[in-house]
Amino acid sequence: MEGYKKNSLSLTGAVSLGTGVMIGAGIFALLGQVAELSGQWFPIAFLVGAIISGFSAYSYIKLSNAYPSAGGIATYLKKIYGKGAFTASGALLMAFSMVINESLVARTFGSYTLQLFDVGDNSVWVPILGVVLLITAFLINISGNNVIGKSSLVMAILKIGGISIFAIGGLWAAGFSFSEVVPSSSLSEYPVSSYLGALALSILAYKGFTTITNSGGEIINPNKNVGRAIIISLAICTLIYLLVAFAVSSNLSIEEIIQSKDYSLAEASKPAFGKYGLWFTVGIAIVATISGVIASVFAVSRMTAMLTDMDLIPHNHFGMPGGIQKHMLVYTVVSAIALTVLFDLTRIASLGAILYLVMDIGIHWGILKNLRKEIKANAAIIGTAIILDLIVLGAFLWIKISSDVLVVIVAVVLTILVFAGEKWFLKRTNNT
């Protein structure tokens, strides 16, 4: 596959890509939505989400150690299920969940940027700024791996450092003590299904670690470093999420967090730091969302290019110059732009969580059934990951059927269309 070169991405660069996706979407886009479903317990929801993601990460680490590839999840699915409709559909749905993540981050970029101006929360400028960000990410990605690696590293340093300053400063300004870690409200304040729904969104905040698997063809010493990058990224993000969650909860009431759920960190900076804190926080949010989109676009384009090389998805140049990889960049960004314009943050996040959990379960089950001995995976850990995913997904679907059934309908229709389309394409291809 043309384009990015072998050994062109360091361990540090891979960690930067992973944290770029996770922190860009996780804490800025999802904190308010998690709080809406779990109240004062939302910091704990992020911690439990990290534990569940850790069980899931085990499967991806085992696969990446055995089969490092630029195709990442696409390659893993082929190893698990063979070359067929399920592999192609699964990889495409995972790619769609990543594209959904890009639109989530793009709208978050718009929401935070507008906090610097006297503009309403529902302004048309939110999707417009999101589209500008996606186009910028496309231009950076076509510049090549060196540009991506350097820009991701610089942004990761700025982002993690800036968010840490916000969190520690916010905790200090609010007079936080660790006695406040345990919420004062009872768990009975919300139904169990609501807490499980919060976990679904918190897991979405960590799913960015899967993008690292798509760098297996470029990362140095991939059999070890892909797994290391996943572990390091998860550890960094867990610490950052907890610090920020406690800082926000120390400066805003749950009602205030929910009211400003699309830009809760910016709102929390006002009582702690005033006007200058708002500017600082919005600046960090801009850096985080930019790096998140750049990293996600990179990962999706690699996966879909690999699917094309495997003859698992159709491809049309539409008269565009360049190779398949650049064409996939175009398709990825155009799809993300459409979602950014058509859906709000809550629906985008919900759709992404559903698709991700479905495919996560598919990968775990496939390993348990077909590859466990070959990659020397622990059946108990993988089985636990499946059970946890099923519980969280079931509760989240129940919540959405009750409150916003359109999201569930879109997820089901999309899944059916992808599978049916792949079945038709592969049958036609095999007959020619």
C-alpha positions in Angstrom: 0.0 0.0 0.0 1.4 3.3 -1.0 1.8 6.4 1.2 3.0 6.2 4.8 6.4 4.4 5.3 7.3 1.5 7.6 9.0 2.5 10.9 7.9 6.2 10.3 5.9 6.4 13.6 7.5 6.2 17.0 6.0 4.9 20.2 5.6 8.5 21.4 3.9 9.4 18.1 1.5 6.5 18.4 0.6 7.5 22.0 0.0 11.1 20.7 -2.4 9.7 18.1 -4.3 7.7 20.7 -4.5 10.4 23.3 -5.4 12.9 20.5 -8.5 11.0 19.6 -9.5 10.1 23.2 -9.0 13.5 24.9 -10.4 15.4 21.9 -13.7 13.6 22.1 -13.8 12.3 25.6 -13.6 15.0 28.1 -14.7 18.0 26.1 -17.6 16.4 24.2 -18.9 13.8 26.6 -18.4 15.0 30.2 -21.7 16.9 30.3 -23.6 14.0 28.7 -22.2 11.5 31.2 -23.1 13.9 34.0 -26.7 14.1 32.7 -27.1 10.4 33.1 -25.2 9.8 36.4 -25.4 13.1 38.4 -22.7 13.5 41.0 -21.4 10.1 40.2 -20.1 11.1 36.7 -16.4 11.1 37.8 -16.8 7.5 39.0 -18.5 6.7 35.6 -15.3 7.7 33.8 -13.3 5.5 36.1 -15.5 2.4 35.6 -15.5 3.2 31.9 -11.7 3.0 31.9 -11.8 -0.4 33.7 -14.3 -1.8 31.1 -12.1 -0.3 28.3 -9.1 -2.0 29.9 -10.8 -5.4 29.5 -11.6 -4.6 25.9 -8.1 -3.4 25.2 -6.7 -6.8 26.2 -8.2 -8.3 23.0 -6.7 -5.6 20.8 -3.3 -5.8 22.4 -3.2 -9.6 21.9 -4.2 -9.1 18.3 -1.7 -6.3 17.6 1.1 -8.4 19.1 0.3 -11.2 16.8 -0.8 -9.3 13.6 0.5 -5.7 13.5 -0.8 -4.1 10.3 -1.8 -0.7 8.8 -5.3 -2.1 8.5 -5.6 -2.7 12.2 -9.1 -3.8 13.0 -9.8 -4.7 9.3 -6.9 -7.2 9.5 -8.0 -8.5 12.8 -11.5 -9.2 11.6 -10.1 -11.0 8.5 -8.0 -13.2 10.8 -11.0 -13.9 13.0 -13.8 -14.5 10.5 -12.0 -14.9 7.2 -12.6 -12.8 4.0 -16.3 -12.4 3.9 -19.3 -10.1 4.4 -19.0 -10.1 8.2 -15.4 -9.0 8.2 -16.1 -6.2 5.7 -19.3 -5.1 7.4 -17.6 -5.2 10.8 -14.6 -3.1 9.7 -16.9 -0.6 7.9 -19.1 -0.2 11.0 -16.0 0.4 13.1 -14.9 2.9 10.5 -18.3 4.6 10.6 -18.1 4.8 14.4 -14.7 6.6 14.0 -16.2 9.0 11.4 -19.1 9.7 13.8 -16.4 10.5 16.4 -14.9 13.0 14.1 -18.2 14.8 13.6 -18.6 14.7 17.4 -15.3 16.4 17.9 -15.9 18.8 15.1 -19.1 20.1 16.6 -17.4 20.3 20.0 -14.7 22.5 18.4 -17.5 24.8 17.2 -19.3 24.9 20.6 -16.1 25.8 22.5 -14.8 28.3 20.1 -18.1 30.2 20.2 -17.7 30.7 24.0 -15.3 33.5 23.1 -18.1 35.4 21.4 -21.6 36.5 22.3 -23.3 33.9 20.2 -26.2 31.5 21.1 -25.6 27.9 21.9 -27.6 26.7 18.9 -25.9 29.0 16.4 -25.4 27.9 12.8 -21.7 28.7 13.4 -21.3 25.5 15.4 -21.5 23.2 12.3 -19.8 25.8 10.1 -16.7 25.9 12.4 -16.9 22.0 12.6 -16.7 21.8 8.8 -13.7 24.2 8.7 -11.9 22.0 11.2 -12.5 18.8 9.2 -11.2 20.5 6.0 -8.1 21.6 7.9 -7.6 18.0 9.2 -7.8 16.7 5.6 -5.1 19.1 4.4 -2.8 18.1 7.2 -3.3 14.4 6.6 -2.5 14.6 2.9 0.8 16.2 3.9 2.1 12.9 5.1 3.1 10.9 8.2 6.0 13.2 9.4 3.7 16.2 9.5 1.0 14.2 11.3 3.5 12.7 13.8 5.1 16.1 14.6 1.8 18.0 14.8 0.2 15.3 17.0 3.2 15.3 19.4 3.2 19.1 19.8 -0.6 19.2 20.3 -0.5 16.3 22.7 2.0 18.1 24.9 0.0 21.4 24.8 -3.3 19.6 25.4 -2.2 17.3 28.3 -0.2 20.1 29.9 -3.0 22.6 29.5 -5.8 20.3 30.7 -3.6 19.4 33.7 -3.2 23.0 34.6 -7.0 23.6 34.2 -7.8 20.6 36.4 -5.2 21.2 39.2 -5.9 25.0 39.2 -9.7 24.3 39.3 -9.4 22.0 42.2 -7.1 24.4 44.1 -9.4 27.4 43.4 -12.5 25.5 44.6 -10.7 24.3 47.8 -11.1 20.7 46.8 -10.3 17.9 49.2 -10.2 14.2 48.5 -13.1 13.7 51.0 -15.2 15.1 48.1 -14.3 12.2 45.8 -17.3 10.2 47.1 -20.5 11.9 46.0 -22.9 13.1 48.7 -26.0 11.9 46.7 -27.4 8.4 46.8 -27.1 6.0 43.9 -30.9 5.6 44.0 -31.2 9.2 42.6 -31.0 7.7 39.1 -32.2 4.3 37.8 -29.6 1.6 37.2 -30.1 1.8 33.4 -29.2 5.5 33.5 -25.9 4.8 35.2 -25.2 2.0 32.7 -26.0 4.5 29.9 -23.5 6.9 31.3 -20.9 4.0 31.1 -21.7 3.6 27.4 -20.8 7.2 26.8 -17.7 7.1 29.1 -16.5 4.0 27.1 -16.9 6.0 23.9 -14.5 8.5 25.5 -11.8 5.8 25.6 -12.4 4.1 22.3 -9.8 6.2 20.6 -7.2 3.6 21.6 -8.4 1.4 18.7 -7.0 4.0 16.3 -3.5 3.0 17.4 -4.1 -0.4 15.9 -4.3 1.1 12.4 -0.7 2.3 12.8 0.7 -1.2 13.0 2.3 -0.9 9.5 4.1 2.4 10.4 5.0 2.2 14.0 8.5 1.1 15.0 8.7 -2.5 16.6 4.9 -2.9 16.1 4.6 -6.3 17.8 5.4 -4.6 21.1 4.8 -0.9 20.7 1.2 -1.0 19.5 0.2 -2.7 22.8 2.4 -0.4 24.8 0.9 2.7 23.1 -2.6 1.4 23.9 -1.8 0.9 27.6 0.0 4.2 28.0 -2.8 6.1 26.2 -5.5 4.6 28.4 -3.5 5.3 31.6 -2.9 9.0 30.6 -6.5 9.6 29.6 -7.9 7.9 32.8 -5.8 10.2 35.0 -6.7 13.3 32.9 -10.5 12.5 32.8 -10.6 12.0 36.6 -8.7 15.2 37.4 -11.0 17.2 35.0 -14.2 15.6 36.2 -13.4 16.5 39.8 -12.4 20.0 38.9 -15.6 20.6 37.0 -17.8 19.1 39.8 -16.0 21.3 42.3 -16.8 24.5 40.4 -20.3 23.8 39.0 -23.5 22.2 40.2 -24.8 19.2 38.3 -27.6 21.4 37.0 -25.0 23.9 35.6 -23.0 21.1 34.1 -26.0 19.7 32.3 -27.2 23.1 31.1 -23.8 23.7 29.5 -23.1 20.1 28.6 -21.7 20.9 25.1 -19.0 23.2 26.7 -19.0 22.3 30.4 -15.2 22.8 30.8 -15.4 26.3 29.5 -18.3 27.1 31.9 -16.4 25.6 34.8 -13.4 27.8 34.2 -15.4 31.0 34.8 -15.9 30.7 38.6 -12.4 29.3 39.0 -10.3 31.6 36.8 -12.6 34.3 35.3 -12.3 35.7 31.8 -8.7 34.7 31.3 -9.5 31.1 32.4 -12.2 31.0 29.8 -9.8 32.0 27.1 -7.2 29.5 28.3 -9.7 26.6 28.5 -11.2 27.3 25.1 -7.7 27.5 23.6 -6.9 24.0 25.1 -10.2 22.7 23.8 -9.4 24.0 20.3 -6.0 22.3 20.4 -7.5 19.0 21.7 -10.3 18.9 19.1 -8.0 19.7 16.2 -5.5 16.9 17.2 -8.4 14.5 17.8 -9.8 15.0 14.3 -6.4 14.8 12.7 -5.6 11.5 14.4 -9.1 10.0 13.7 -9.1 10.9 10.0 -5.6 9.4 9.7 -6.8 6.1 11.3 -10.0 5.7 9.3 -8.3 6.4 6.0 -5.7 3.7 6.7 -8.3 1.2 7.6 -10.6 1.8 4.6 -7.6 1.8 2.3 -6.6 -1.6 3.6 -10.2 -2.8 3.1 -9.9 -1.7 -0.5 -6.6 -3.5 -1.0 -8.3 -6.7 0.4 -11.0 -6.3 -2.2 -13.6 -6.1 0.6 -15.2 -2.8 -0.3 -15.8 -1.1 -3.6 -13.8 1.8 -4.8 -14.3 4.5 -7.4 -11.8 7.3 -8.2 -14.5 9.7 -9.4 -11.8 11.2 -11.6 -9.7 12.2 -8.5 -5.9 12.2 -8.9 -3.6 10.3 -6.4 -3.9 6.9 -4.8 -6.5 5.1 -2.9 -5.3 6.3 0.4 -5.9 10.0 -0.5 -9.3 9.1 -2.0 -10.3 7.5 1.4 -9.3 10.7 3.1 -11.8 12.6 0.9 -14.6 10.1 1.6 -13.9 10.1 5.3 -14.0 13.9 5.6 -17.0 14.3 3.4 -18.9 11.7 5.5 -17.9 13.5 8.7 -19.0 16.9 7.3 -22.4 15.5 6.5 -22.9 14.2 10.1 -21.6 17.4 11.5 -24.2 19.4 9.6 -27.1 17.0 10.1 -26.9 15.8 13.8 -26.4 17.4 17.2 -23.8 16.3 19.8 -26.1 14.1 21.8 -27.3 12.0 18.8 -23.8 11.8 17.3 -22.4 10.5 20.6 -25.2 8.0 21.0 -24.9 6.6 17.5 -21.1 6.2 17.9 -21.4 4.4 21.2 -23.9 1.9 19.8 -21.8 1.0 16.7 -18.6 0.8 18.7 -20.0 -1.5 21.4 -21.6 -3.8 18.8 -18.3 -4.2 16.9 -16.3 -4.5 20.1 -18.5 -7.5 21.1 -18.0 -9.0 17.7 -14.2 -8.9 18.0 -14.2 -10.4 21.5 -16.5 -13.2 20.5 -14.5 -14.0 17.4 -11.3 -14.3 19.4 -13.0 -16.5 22.0 -14.4 -18.8 19.3 -11.7 -18.8 16.6 -8.3 -17.3 17.7 -8.0 -17.7 21.5 -5.4 -20.5 21.4 -3.5 -19.0 18.4 -2.8 -15.7 20.1 -2.7 -17.1 23.6 -5.5 -15.1 25.0 -7.1 -15.6 28.4 -10.7 -16.8 28.0 -11.9 -15.4 31.3 -10.7 -11.8 30.5 -12.3 -11.9 27.0 -15.5 -13.4 28.4 -15.7 -10.6 31.0 -15.2 -8.0 28.3 -18.2 -9.5 26.4 -20.5 -9.6 29.4 -19.6 -6.0 30.4 -20.2 -4.7 26.9 -23.5 -6.5 26.6 -24.8 -5.1 29.9 -23.8 -1.6 29.0 -25.1 -1.8 25.4 -28.4 -3.3 26.5 -29.0 -0.5 29.1 -28.0 2.2 26.6 -30.4 0.9 23.9 -33.2 0.8 26.5 -32.6 4.4 27.4 -32.5 5.5 23.7 -35.6 3.5 22.8 -37.4 5.3 25.5 -36.0 8.8 24.9 -34.8 9.0 21.3 -35.7 6.0 19.2 -34.5 7.6 16.0 -30.9 7.0 17.1 -31.6 3.3 17.5 -33.4 3.1 14.1 -30.5 4.8 12.3 -28.0 2.4 13.9 -30.1 -0.7 13.0 -30.8 0.5 9.4 -27.1 1.5 8.9 -26.0 -2.0 10.1 -28.5 -3.8 7.8 -27.6 -1.7 4.8 -23.8 -2.2 5.3 -24.2 -6.0 5.7 -26.6 -6.3 2.7 -24.4 -4.1 0.6 -21.2 -6.0 1.4 -23.0 -9.3 0.8 -24.1 -8.1 -2.7 -20.6 -6.7 -3.5 -18.7 -9.7 -2.5 -21.0 -12.1 -4.4 -20.7 -9.9 -7.5 -16.9 -9.8 -7.2 -16.6 -13.5 -6.7 -18.7 -14.2 -9.8 -16.6 -12.0 -12.1 
